[in-house]
Each structure stands twice: as structure tokens, then as C-alpha cells.
Amino acid sequence: MRVYAVRPSVRRALAIEQFTMRMTPGSREHGTLPLMLKPLLIFATLVVPCMAQPPRVPDIEAQRSAMKKLSFLIGKWSGEARILRQSGDPLELTQTEEAQYKLDGLVLMIEGVGRGKDGKPALQALGIISYDDEAGTYRMRAYNDGRYLETEMKLADKGNGLRWGFATGEIKFSSELQINEKGEWTELHDIIIGSAPPRRFMDLRVGRTQ
């Protein structure tokens, strides 16, 4: 004979069912419990215990340890950047980058500013990088000109660089950051439209100043 185990939540639901049946019209005990409460009681029995489960506790040390691998970016940097405009002519900028840890090393904040020949900001961007210890991935939320995006990042170049990208419709963007043999922070940004080959739309090279 096969014996089936009954989950506690199911037993509770059956008990509620039997109790509410005794309270329905025609029962000698009718009038003690309104019939409309039956669905609420079943919901409370089956769903509320699941909702009461404690949330997962993040592994703070794992996050902090992963973020330490990005320490090669910490500091202030200065150099040049070039953006390819729609006309085809490049826009030359004086570029600065500043990277610093926040929240006791749990997030990395990077602020980049590109200035034209007149000294006015032509490009401003802010990126917040964190580590998802449950998924085992780096995540970045970047802001620029009133817009923002969220994307996954991966360590590259033997842990001395980063790769990321995103897509919108048939347009794909691919970016790579590396610290080259001279210790310079370099970035290459490509755009791919449909089946066309990748086209470089921005590159930068900055050196550490602090």
C-alpha cells in the first residue's frame, strides 16, 4: 500500500474548508462566520506563509571581494577622447575620469567628463558598478544626458579590463575597457546596425593623474 504525505499547508486548507462548510447556510452553526470570508481564509492559509519567508541575505563579503578586483580603476585620470559625429567628422575632447569606491567598497562610482575646445562639457556620464553575489555577475547602471541603462559587465583581459554592451531593436552597442601596457585607461566603443559590420563611434585614452 502506498502512503502519500500531505503537506502542512494542504492540511490547514482542508481544515479551513471543513470549518467553513459548517458555517454555511443550512448548518446548525450557521451565523457564526460569513460565507464571504471563506476565500480569504484559504488565501491566508496557503499564501501568507509563503510571503512570510525571510528574504535572502546578501553575501556582503563576497560582494566586497569581487569589487576589489576593480581596484585597477581607482583614481583620477586625464587624457583625450574622440567621438564620431553623424557628419563623419570626429569630435575631439579633453577627457577626465574619476573612479572611487562607495558604501565601504560595495559599489564603484565612475564619472567621466569630456570637454570641447571651449572648455565646456560636451559629454558627461556617471556609472555605478556593483556585484550580484547570487547571480555571480557585475552590474552597471549608467547615466548620460537624462537617460540611463542597466547592463551586465564581465572582467576581461585577464582581470585587467571590462566588457559590456546592450541592444535596442536592431542596434547593438559593444564596449571594452582595458589598462594597456603603459598603464593607460583605454576604451573602445562600437555600434552594429542590423547585419552591417561594427563601426567605431568612440574611443578614449587617459592616464592616471592621482
N, C-alpha and C positions, 0 to 999 in steps of 0.2 A: 504494500500500500504506500502510495506516495503522499507525503505530507508537505503542504505549502505553507511557508511562513507568511504571516500577514504583517505588513509594516505598521508601526505605531500610529502613523498619521491616518492610515486607512481605518484602523480600529476606532480611532477617535471619530472619524467621519460617520462610520456605521452607528456608533453610539448616539451621535447627534441626530442621525436620521431616525432612529427608533424613538428618541425622546420627542422630536418634533412631530412625529406621527401621532403620538399620544395626545398632542396639544391641538390637533386639527379638529374641525367641526365634526360632531357626532361622538366624540370621545367624552367619557365621564369627566375627564380632567380638563376639558376644553375651557378656554377663557384665561388660562394661566399665561400663555405665550402666544403673541400674534403670529399668524402664519407667515407674514412678510419677513420675519426675522430668520426664517429657515435658510435662505441662500447666504445671508450674512454670516450665520454661524458656521456653515460649511466652508465659506471663504476663509474665515478666521482660523479654522482648524487646519486647513490644508496649505494655505498660502502664507499666513503670518509667520509660522515657524521658520519657513524658508527665508523670509525677509529679515528675520531676526538674526540670521547667521552673521557673525562678525566679519567686517571687511578684511581683505588680505593686508597684512602688514608689510610695507616695502622693506627690502633689504638695503638699509642705508649704507652699510659698509661696502656692499657690492657696487652700489651706485658711485660712491666716492672713489673706490678703487678704479673703476672704469674711467671716470672723469680725469683721474690723474694721468691717464695715457694721452690726454690732450694738452699736457703742460707745455709742449713744444711751441704752442701758440701764445703763451702768456707774455705780455709786454706791450710796448708801443712800437709801431713800425711806420716807416715813411718811404715813399717812392713814387712810382708812376703807374697810371692805368690808361687803357685805351679802349674806347667803345666805338663799334662800327655803327654809324648812323644810317638811316634809310637811304640817304643820298649816296652812300658808299664811301663818304669821306670819314676818316677816323676822328673822334673827339679825344684830344689829349688832356689828361687830368693829372693834377698832383694828388696822390692818394695817401691817406693815412689809415691805419688800422690799429685798434686798441682792443686787447683781449684780457679779460680778468675773471677770476672765479667769483661767484656769489653764493650765498646760502652755505657758507662753510665748505665750499668745494663741490656742492651738488649740481650746480649749473655753471656753464661758461657763457659769458656775455661778450659778444664781439660787435664793435661799432666801426663801420667804415665810412669815410667821407672823402669824396672826390671833388676837387675844386678846379674851376676853369682858370684861364689866364687872368681874369679879373679878380680872382681870389674868392669868388662867391661859390657856395656849394652847388654843384651840378648833379651830384649823386650822393645820396645818404641811405645807409642801410644798417639795420640792427638785427643781429641774430642771437637767439637763445638756444643753447645746446644742452640737452640733458640725456640721461641714460635710463632706459626702461629695463630694470633688472628682471622683470617677469618674462619679457619678450627677448631680452638679450640684445637690444639694439639701441643705437644712438638716435635721438630725435632732435630735429631743429625746427624752430618756429622763427621765420624771418619776416621783417617788416621793411617796406620800401614805398615811398610816395603814396601813403594812405592805403596800401594793400598789404596782405600778408599771405604766407603759405606755410604749410607744415609738410615736412618730408623726412624720410629716413636717411641716415648718414652711415657710411661704412669706413672703417680705418683702411688706409691704403698705403702703398709704398713702404711696406714692412713697418707699419705703425708710425710713419713719419709724414702722413698725409691723410686726406679725407676725400671721399667721393659722394656725390648726391645728385639728384635730379628729380624732375616732375614732368607731368604731361597735362596739357589742356587741349582736348579734342585731338586733332592730328598733329599738333605742335608739341615737340618734346625738347626739353632742356637738359643738358648734361654738364656737370661742373666737376672740376678736380682741383684740389689744393695740395701743394707739395712744398716741403722745405728742401731747396736744392743743395747741391754740394757746396755752394758759397754761403749757406745759411740764410738764404733769402726766401721769403714767403712769396710763392707764385700761385696764381690761379688762372685756369683756362676755362672759358665758358662757351659751349657750343649750342647751336639750335638746329633742330631737324624738323623739316616740314614735309609731312607725308613720306614719300619714298625718296625724296631728294637727299643727297649726301650731306653730312654735317657741315655747318658753316660757323666759323668762329665769330662771335659777336662781342666778346670782351676778354681782355687779359690784363693782368696786373703783376707787378713785381715790386715788393717793398723790402727794405732792410730794417733790422732791429735798431731802434734808437734808444731804448730803455728797457 
